Amino acid sequence: MGERFVSAIDAADLAPGGMKTVQLEGREIVVCNCEGRFLAVERRCGHMNAPLEMGTLVGTVLTCPMHCVQFDIATGEALAGPVPHDTGNEPAPPKLGGLLANIAMLMGHIQTRAIRTYATKVESGRVWIAL
Ligand code: FES
């Protein structure tokens, strides 16, 4: 079966630089307005599933709120890897330091995958997404 466009949001409801989550037929998708160009990607980060609409969008680069992996949402490709948790110049209390070291060790074993992108079109004032 070929792709089929489904109506998602009013184009006027999403300002440039904005992101909006929609649920379409059981899929979580983030619609992004990249300076007037609408792009859509799966909602879950390709690193550890964080909700990407809580991140930041600059141009077509979406930065995950959790460990700052950056994705090019035009292609879904991960441009930069995760950044471990950091307590800055303050030494972490021993228990917290141990926890952060353990998380950093585990993160070293996690691969970041590209995120899925969806084709979009704007028609009749609505953004449509191809499922
Ligand atoms: S969950 Fe997104 S960078 Fe880790």
Backbone and ligand atoms as CSV (ligand in chain L), in Angstrom:
chain,resi,resn,atom,element,x,y,z
A,1,MET,N,N,0.846,-1.196,0.000
A,1,MET,CA,C,0.000,0.000,0.000
A,1,MET,C,C,0.882,1.246,0.000
A,2,GLY,N,N,0.607,2.221,-0.843
A,2,GLY,CA,C,1.390,3.448,-0.916
A,2,GLY,C,C,1.069,4.372,0.237
A,3,GLU,N,N,1.802,5.505,0.276
A,3,GLU,CA,C,1.553,6.426,1.379
A,3,GLU,C,C,0.253,7.186,1.154
A,4,ARG,N,N,-0.312,7.589,2.255
A,4,ARG,CA,C,-1.633,8.196,2.242
A,4,ARG,C,C,-1.534,9.427,3.139
A,5,PHE,N,N,-1.963,10.584,2.656
A,5,PHE,CA,C,-1.869,11.809,3.455
A,5,PHE,C,C,-3.071,11.933,4.390
A,6,VAL,N,N,-2.761,12.262,5.646
A,6,VAL,CA,C,-3.773,12.418,6.679
A,6,VAL,C,C,-3.693,13.851,7.202
A,7,SER,N,N,-4.830,14.483,7.373
A,7,SER,CA,C,-4.877,15.853,7.874
A,7,SER,C,C,-4.404,15.891,9.327
A,8,ALA,N,N,-3.473,16.830,9.644
A,8,ALA,CA,C,-2.867,16.840,10.985
A,8,ALA,C,C,-3.227,18.087,11.787
A,9,ILE,N,N,-2.871,19.266,11.301
A,9,ILE,CA,C,-3.120,20.510,12.049
A,9,ILE,C,C,-3.425,21.635,11.068
A,10,ASP,N,N,-3.985,22.749,11.614
A,10,ASP,CA,C,-4.102,23.978,10.835
A,10,ASP,C,C,-2.715,24.588,10.718
A,11,ALA,N,N,-2.299,24.904,9.521
A,11,ALA,CA,C,-0.969,25.489,9.323
A,11,ALA,C,C,-0.825,26.777,10.133
A,12,ALA,N,N,-1.905,27.534,10.264
A,12,ALA,CA,C,-1.852,28.816,10.974
A,12,ALA,C,C,-1.647,28.641,12.471
A,13,ASP,N,N,-1.849,27.445,12.982
A,13,ASP,CA,C,-1.705,27.205,14.426
A,13,ASP,C,C,-0.260,26.962,14.851
A,14,LEU,N,N,0.657,26.903,13.912
A,14,LEU,CA,C,2.045,26.592,14.260
A,14,LEU,C,C,2.960,27.673,13.684
A,15,ALA,N,N,3.455,28.517,14.580
A,15,ALA,CA,C,4.324,29.629,14.162
A,15,ALA,C,C,5.697,29.098,13.744
A,16,PRO,N,N,6.437,29.873,12.953
A,16,PRO,CA,C,7.804,29.467,12.602
A,16,PRO,C,C,8.622,29.178,13.863
A,17,GLY,N,N,9.360,28.075,13.825
A,17,GLY,CA,C,10.155,27.665,14.990
A,17,GLY,C,C,9.387,26.801,15.967
A,18,GLY,N,N,8.086,26.640,15.720
A,18,GLY,CA,C,7.236,25.892,16.653
A,18,GLY,C,C,7.192,24.403,16.351
A,19,MET,N,N,6.796,23.657,17.378
A,19,MET,CA,C,6.622,22.205,17.242
A,19,MET,C,C,5.312,21.824,17.913
A,20,LYS,N,N,4.649,20.844,17.357
A,20,LYS,CA,C,3.372,20.396,17.904
A,20,LYS,C,C,3.261,18.888,17.743
A,21,THR,N,N,2.855,18.228,18.812
A,21,THR,CA,C,2.696,16.774,18.756
A,21,THR,C,C,1.288,16.415,18.319
A,22,VAL,N,N,1.189,15.454,17.440
A,22,VAL,CA,C,-0.121,14.939,17.041
A,22,VAL,C,C,-0.086,13.420,17.149
A,23,GLN,N,N,-1.247,12.856,17.336
A,23,GLN,CA,C,-1.383,11.393,17.301
A,23,GLN,C,C,-2.190,11.069,16.069
A,24,LEU,N,N,-1.610,10.315,15.180
A,24,LEU,CA,C,-2.308,9.945,13.951
A,24,LEU,C,C,-2.290,8.433,13.817
A,25,GLU,N,N,-3.445,7.860,13.913
A,25,GLU,CA,C,-3.582,6.413,13.746
A,25,GLU,C,C,-2.571,5.658,14.610
A,26,GLY,N,N,-2.470,6.111,15.867
A,26,GLY,CA,C,-1.630,5.417,16.828
A,26,GLY,C,C,-0.163,5.801,16.793
A,27,ARG,N,N,0.208,6.694,15.876
A,27,ARG,CA,C,1.614,7.133,15.812
A,27,ARG,C,C,1.755,8.502,16.447
A,28,GLU,N,N,2.821,8.669,17.221
A,28,GLU,CA,C,3.145,9.971,17.806
A,28,GLU,C,C,4.090,10.687,16.845
A,29,ILE,N,N,3.668,11.856,16.400
A,29,ILE,CA,C,4.425,12.589,15.385
A,29,ILE,C,C,4.566,14.046,15.826
A,30,VAL,N,N,5.733,14.615,15.598
A,30,VAL,CA,C,5.944,16.038,15.881
A,30,VAL,C,C,5.967,16.783,14.546
A,31,VAL,N,N,5.068,17.753,14.435
A,31,VAL,CA,C,5.040,18.623,13.266
A,31,VAL,C,C,5.858,19.864,13.606
A,32,CYS,N,N,6.751,20.248,12.715
A,32,CYS,CA,C,7.651,21.377,12.968
A,32,CYS,C,C,7.482,22.411,11.862
A,33,ASN,N,N,7.499,23.665,12.271
A,33,ASN,CA,C,7.479,24.748,11.290
A,33,ASN,C,C,8.883,25.326,11.199
A,34,CYS,N,N,9.584,24.965,10.138
A,34,CYS,CA,C,10.956,25.437,9.925
A,34,CYS,C,C,10.914,26.615,8.961
A,35,GLU,N,N,10.738,27.790,9.535
A,35,GLU,CA,C,10.671,29.029,8.739
A,35,GLU,C,C,9.679,28.897,7.581
A,36,GLY,N,N,8.510,28.384,7.885
A,36,GLY,CA,C,7.450,28.285,6.893
A,36,GLY,C,C,7.398,26.949,6.170
A,37,ARG,N,N,8.423,26.154,6.353
A,37,ARG,CA,C,8.424,24.820,5.733
A,37,ARG,C,C,8.022,23.819,6.817
A,38,PHE,N,N,6.988,23.047,6.548
A,38,PHE,CA,C,6.511,22.101,7.559
A,38,PHE,C,C,7.195,20.742,7.360
A,39,LEU,N,N,7.781,20.261,8.455
A,39,LEU,CA,C,8.420,18.954,8.455
A,39,LEU,C,C,7.811,18.137,9.580
A,40,ALA,N,N,7.852,16.833,9.447
A,40,ALA,CA,C,7.274,15.973,10.481
A,40,ALA,C,C,8.201,14.797,10.746
A,41,VAL,N,N,8.354,14.491,12.030
A,41,VAL,CA,C,9.216,13.371,12.449
A,41,VAL,C,C,8.512,12.584,13.548
A,42,GLU,N,N,9.000,11.378,13.768
A,42,GLU,CA,C,8.465,10.616,14.900
A,42,GLU,C,C,8.789,11.370,16.188
A,43,ARG,N,N,7.925,11.197,17.199
A,43,ARG,CA,C,8.073,11.976,18.432
A,43,ARG,C,C,9.232,11.505,19.295
A,44,ARG,N,N,9.571,10.229,19.242
A,44,ARG,CA,C,10.523,9.667,20.195
A,44,ARG,C,C,11.962,9.742,19.703
A,45,CYS,N,N,12.813,10.224,20.588
A,45,CYS,CA,C,14.235,10.360,20.271
A,45,CYS,C,C,14.830,9.000,19.909
A,46,GLY,N,N,15.741,9.008,18.947
A,46,GLY,CA,C,16.411,7.786,18.524
A,46,GLY,C,C,17.486,7.325,19.496
A,47,HIS,N,N,17.660,8.060,20.594
A,47,HIS,CA,C,18.628,7.650,21.612
A,47,HIS,C,C,17.914,6.889,22.719
A,48,MET,N,N,17.112,7.561,23.524
A,48,MET,CA,C,16.427,6.881,24.629
A,48,MET,C,C,14.972,7.322,24.766
A,49,ASN,N,N,14.343,7.618,23.609
A,49,ASN,CA,C,12.885,7.786,23.561
A,49,ASN,C,C,12.317,9.057,24.183
A,50,ALA,N,N,13.120,10.028,24.522
A,50,ALA,CA,C,12.570,11.263,25.102
A,50,ALA,C,C,11.633,11.947,24.094
A,51,PRO,N,N,10.660,12.712,24.601
A,51,PRO,CA,C,9.723,13.404,23.700
A,51,PRO,C,C,10.397,14.617,23.047
A,52,LEU,N,N,10.569,14.544,21.743
A,52,LEU,CA,C,11.386,15.545,21.060
A,52,LEU,C,C,10.759,16.935,21.018
A,53,GLU,N,N,9.423,17.028,21.124
A,53,GLU,CA,C,8.819,18.372,21.062
A,53,GLU,C,C,9.184,19.214,22.283
A,54,MET,N,N,9.758,18.589,23.314
A,54,MET,CA,C,10.211,19.343,24.481
A,54,MET,C,C,11.633,19.861,24.299
A,55,GLY,N,N,12.231,19.549,23.163
A,55,GLY,CA,C,13.570,20.032,22.869
A,55,GLY,C,C,13.516,21.403,22.215
A,56,THR,N,N,14.587,21.733,21.502
A,56,THR,CA,C,14.642,23.033,20.839
A,56,THR,C,C,14.859,22.833,19.347
A,57,LEU,N,N,14.278,23.747,18.604
A,57,LEU,CA,C,14.346,23.677,17.144
A,57,LEU,C,C,14.987,24.954,16.618
A,58,VAL,N,N,16.088,24.784,15.908
A,58,VAL,CA,C,16.753,25.923,15.253
A,58,VAL,C,C,16.971,25.523,13.803
A,59,GLY,N,N,16.294,26.209,12.905
A,59,GLY,CA,C,16.335,25.791,11.503
A,59,GLY,C,C,15.742,24.392,11.417
A,60,THR,N,N,16.485,23.469,10.835
A,60,THR,CA,C,15.983,22.086,10.777
A,60,THR,C,C,16.687,21.195,11.805
A,61,VAL,N,N,17.395,21.806,12.752
A,61,VAL,CA,C,18.092,21.011,13.765
A,61,VAL,C,C,17.276,20.972,15.050
A,62,LEU,N,N,16.858,19.775,15.392
A,62,LEU,CA,C,16.080,19.564,16.617
A,62,LEU,C,C,17.005,18.924,17.658
A,63,THR,N,N,17.117,19.582,18.812
A,63,THR,CA,C,17.976,19.074,19.885
A,63,THR,C,C,17.112,18.424,20.954
A,64,CYS,N,N,17.409,17.176,21.253
A,64,CYS,CA,C,16.632,16.434,22.252
A,64,CYS,C,C,16.818,17.068,23.634
A,65,PRO,N,N,15.728,17.130,24.426
A,65,PRO,CA,C,15.833,17.758,25.749
A,65,PRO,C,C,16.601,16.905,26.757
A,66,MET,N,N,16.812,15.635,26.457
A,66,MET,CA,C,17.356,14.757,27.500
A,66,MET,C,C,18.889,14.690,27.508
A,67,HIS,N,N,19.493,14.307,26.395
A,67,HIS,CA,C,20.966,14.251,26.353
A,67,HIS,C,C,21.514,15.001,25.154
A,68,CYS,N,N,20.664,15.866,24.582
A,68,CYS,CA,C,21.121,16.839,23.570
A,68,CYS,C,C,21.594,16.244,22.254
A,69,VAL,N,N,21.164,15.031,21.891
A,69,VAL,CA,C,21.436,14.579,20.525
A,69,VAL,C,C,20.738,15.545,19.574
A,70,GLN,N,N,21.433,15.877,18.493
A,70,GLN,CA,C,20.856,16.791,17.515
A,70,GLN,C,C,20.498,16.016,16.249
A,71,PHE,N,N,19.275,16.213,15.796
A,71,PHE,CA,C,18.797,15.550,14.583
A,71,PHE,C,C,18.517,16.587,13.508
A,72,ASP,N,N,18.880,16.254,12.280
A,72,ASP,CA,C,18.415,17.044,11.137
A,72,ASP,C,C,17.047,16.473,10.780
A,73,ILE,N,N,16.007,17.258,11.012
A,73,ILE,CA,C,14.666,16.697,10.821
A,73,ILE,C,C,14.265,16.645,9.348
A,74,ALA,N,N,15.090,17.195,8.467
A,74,ALA,CA,C,14.812,17.029,7.034
A,74,ALA,C,C,15.154,15.612,6.594
A,75,THR,N,N,16.142,15.001,7.259
A,75,THR,CA,C,16.582,13.659,6.868
A,75,THR,C,C,16.376,12.622,7.981
A,76,GLY,N,N,16.249,13.099,9.227
A,76,GLY,CA,C,16.149,12.202,10.376
A,76,GLY,C,C,17.503,11.801,10.944
A,77,GLU,N,N,18.565,12.200,10.274
A,77,GLU,CA,C,19.921,11.795,10.663
A,77,GLU,C,C,20.353,12.456,11.975
A,78,ALA,N,N,21.041,11.696,12.812
A,78,ALA,CA,C,21.636,12.258,14.030
A,78,ALA,C,C,22.939,12.951,13.646
A,79,LEU,N,N,23.050,14.217,14.015
A,79,LEU,CA,C,24.215,15.014,13.625
A,79,LEU,C,C,25.288,15.031,14.708
A,80,ALA,N,N,24.854,14.900,15.955
A,80,ALA,CA,C,25.786,14.953,17.083
A,80,ALA,C,C,25.296,14.012,18.157
A,81,GLY,N,N,26.238,13.404,18.856
A,81,GLY,CA,C,25.893,12.381,19.833
A,81,GLY,C,C,25.410,12.946,21.158
A,82,PRO,N,N,25.070,12.049,22.082
A,82,PRO,CA,C,24.555,12.493,23.382
A,82,PRO,C,C,25.644,13.136,24.240
A,83,VAL,N,N,25.205,14.016,25.103
A,83,VAL,CA,C,26.109,14.679,26.047
A,83,VAL,C,C,25.793,14.112,27.428
A,84,PRO,N,N,26.793,13.557,28.135
A,84,PRO,CA,C,26.491,12.973,29.448
A,84,PRO,C,C,26.045,14.028,30.445
A,85,HIS,N,N,25.328,13.592,31.471
A,85,HIS,CA,C,24.936,14.508,32.543
A,85,HIS,C,C,26.184,15.087,33.173
A,86,ASP,N,N,26.073,16.332,33.594
A,86,ASP,CA,C,27.250,17.035,34.093
A,86,ASP,C,C,26.822,17.925,35.260
A,87,THR,N,N,27.613,17.942,36.314
A,87,THR,CA,C,27.291,18.832,37.437
A,87,THR,C,C,28.138,20.103,37.381
A,88,GLY,N,N,28.734,20.364,36.211
A,88,GLY,CA,C,29.505,21.588,36.055
A,88,GLY,C,C,30.760,21.564,36.907
A,89,ASN,N,N,31.123,22.702,37.482
A,89,ASN,CA,C,32.351,22.784,38.276
A,89,ASN,C,C,32.184,22.242,39.687
A,90,GLU,N,N,30.924,22.050,40.101
A,90,GLU,CA,C,30.674,21.539,41.456
A,90,GLU,C,C,30.958,20.046,41.486
A,91,PRO,N,N,31.760,19.571,42.444
A,91,PRO,CA,C,31.908,18.117,42.561
A,91,PRO,C,C,30.571,17.513,43.001
A,92,ALA,N,N,30.175,16.418,42.359
A,92,ALA,CA,C,28.907,15.789,42.712
A,92,ALA,C,C,29.056,15.093,44.064
A,93,PRO,N,N,28.002,15.113,44.902
A,93,PRO,CA,C,28.033,14.307,46.120
A,93,PRO,C,C,28.315,12.860,45.731
A,94,PRO,N,N,29.004,12.094,46.599
A,94,PRO,CA,C,29.470,10.746,46.207
A,94,PRO,C,C,28.372,9.857,45.617
A,95,LYS,N,N,27.196,9.804,46.261
A,95,LYS,CA,C,26.150,8.904,45.726
A,95,LYS,C,C,25.711,9.346,44.343
A,96,LEU,N,N,25.533,10.654,44.170
A,96,LEU,CA,C,25.117,11.167,42.864
A,96,LEU,C,C,26.222,10.934,41.832
A,97,GLY,N,N,27.463,11.144,42.246
A,97,GLY,CA,C,28.582,10.916,41.332
A,97,GLY,C,C,28.617,9.479,40.850
A,98,GLY,N,N,28.364,8.543,41.751
A,98,GLY,CA,C,28.340,7.130,41.375
A,98,GLY,C,C,27.215,6.834,40.399
A,99,LEU,N,N,26.061,7.434,40.690
A,99,LEU,CA,C,24.905,7.231,39.800
A,99,LEU,C,C,25.204,7.779,38.409
A,100,LEU,N,N,25.754,8.993,38.346
A,100,LEU,CA,C,26.047,9.606,37.045
A,100,LEU,C,C,27.097,8.793,36.287
A,101,ALA,N,N,28.083,8.266,37.012
A,101,ALA,CA,C,29.104,7.444,36.351
A,101,ALA,C,C,28.478,6.181,35.780
A,102,ASN,N,N,27.542,5.600,36.530
A,102,ASN,CA,C,26.868,4.393,36.040
A,102,ASN,C,C,26.030,4.708,34.798
A,103,ILE,N,N,25.311,5.826,34.837
A,103,ILE,CA,C,24.501,6.221,33.677
A,103,ILE,C,C,25.411,6.464,32.468
A,104,ALA,N,N,26.537,7.135,32.705
A,104,ALA,CA,C,27.470,7.407,31.596
A,104,ALA,C,C,27.998,6.099,31.009
A,105,MET,N,N,28.287,5.114,31.891
A,105,MET,CA,C,28.776,3.820,31.404
A,105,MET,C,C,27.703,3.151,30.537
A,106,LEU,N,N,26.451,3.173,31.036
A,106,LEU,CA,C,25.366,2.538,30.271
A,106,LEU,C,C,25.136,3.260,28.947
A,107,MET,N,N,25.183,4.592,28.995
A,107,MET,CA,C,24.953,5.351,27.762
A,107,MET,C,C,26.000,5.025,26.704
A,108,GLY,N,N,27.191,4.650,27.146
A,108,GLY,CA,C,28.234,4.271,26.202
A,108,GLY,C,C,27.871,3.035,25.395
A,109,HIS,N,N,26.887,2.280,25.856
A,109,HIS,CA,C,26.468,1.062,25.155
A,109,HIS,C,C,25.199,1.273,24.329
A,110,ILE,N,N,24.674,2.479,24.343
A,110,ILE,CA,C,23.427,2.750,23.621
A,110,ILE,C,C,23.742,3.446,22.305
A,111,GLN,N,N,23.203,2.907,21.233
A,111,GLN,CA,C,23.410,3.528,19.930
A,111,GLN,C,C,22.250,4.461,19.629
A,112,THR,N,N,22.552,5.554,18.998
A,112,THR,CA,C,21.504,6.484,18.568
A,112,THR,C,C,21.130,6.152,17.140
A,113,ARG,N,N,19.854,5.940,16.905
A,113,ARG,CA,C,19.412,5.656,15.536
A,113,ARG,C,C,18.799,6.932,14.948
A,114,ALA,N,N,18.736,6.964,13.642
A,114,ALA,CA,C,18.062,8.071,12.968
A,114,ALA,C,C,16.577,8.031,13.313
A,115,ILE,N,N,15.933,9.174,13.292
A,115,ILE,CA,C,14.493,9.192,13.541
A,115,ILE,C,C,13.753,9.181,12.207
A,116,ARG,N,N,12.552,8.671,12.267
A,116,ARG,CA,C,11.753,8.570,11.047
A,116,ARG,C,C,11.214,9.941,10.649
A,117,THR,N,N,11.259,10.211,9.385
A,117,THR,CA,C,10.644,11.446,8.881
A,117,THR,C,C,9.388,11.080,8.095
A,118,TYR,N,N,8.483,12.034,8.015
A,118,TYR,CA,C,7.240,11.831,7.266
A,118,TYR,C,C,7.120,12.933,6.218
A,119,ALA,N,N,6.674,12.571,5.043
A,119,ALA,CA,C,6.406,13.574,4.005
A,119,ALA,C,C,5.215,14.420,4.437
A,120,THR,N,N,5.246,15.700,4.081
A,120,THR,CA,C,4.143,16.601,4.429
A,120,THR,C,C,3.709,17.377,3.192
A,121,LYS,N,N,2.522,17.939,3.277
A,121,LYS,CA,C,2.086,18.917,2.278
A,121,LYS,C,C,1.096,19.850,2.971
A,122,VAL,N,N,0.977,21.051,2.436
A,122,VAL,CA,C,-0.003,22.008,2.957
A,122,VAL,C,C,-1.071,22.181,1.890
A,123,GLU,N,N,-2.297,21.964,2.300
A,123,GLU,CA,C,-3.412,22.053,1.365
A,123,GLU,C,C,-4.642,22.521,2.128
A,124,SER,N,N,-5.356,23.471,1.569
A,124,SER,CA,C,-6.563,24.011,2.203
A,124,SER,C,C,-6.286,24.498,3.620
A,125,GLY,N,N,-5.102,25.093,3.837
A,125,GLY,CA,C,-4.756,25.637,5.146
A,125,GLY,C,C,-4.387,24.598,6.191
A,126,ARG,N,N,-4.347,23.343,5.804
A,126,ARG,CA,C,-4.008,22.269,6.746
A,126,ARG,C,C,-2.661,21.666,6.368
A,127,VAL,N,N,-1.978,21.171,7.399
A,127,VAL,CA,C,-0.771,20.391,7.162
A,127,VAL,C,C,-1.192,18.927,7.126
A,128,TRP,N,N,-0.803,18.253,6.063
A,128,TRP,CA,C,-1.117,16.837,5.873
A,128,TRP,C,C,0.172,16.034,5.992
A,129,ILE,N,N,0.049,14.867,6.584
A,129,ILE,CA,C,1.219,14.022,6.797
A,129,ILE,C,C,0.985,12.666,6.140
A,130,ALA,N,N,2.000,12.209,5.435
A,130,ALA,CA,C,1.904,10.910,4.763
A,130,ALA,C,C,2.224,9.791,5.735
A,131,LEU,N,N,1.299,8.887,5.908
A,131,LEU,CA,C,1.532,7.734,6.797
A,131,LEU,C,C,1.886,6.506,5.960
L,1,FES,S1,S,16.918,10.535,24.877
L,1,FES,FE1,FE,17.328,11.999,23.366
L,1,FES,S2,S,19.414,12.380,23.564
L,1,FES,FE2,FE,19.059,10.818,25.003
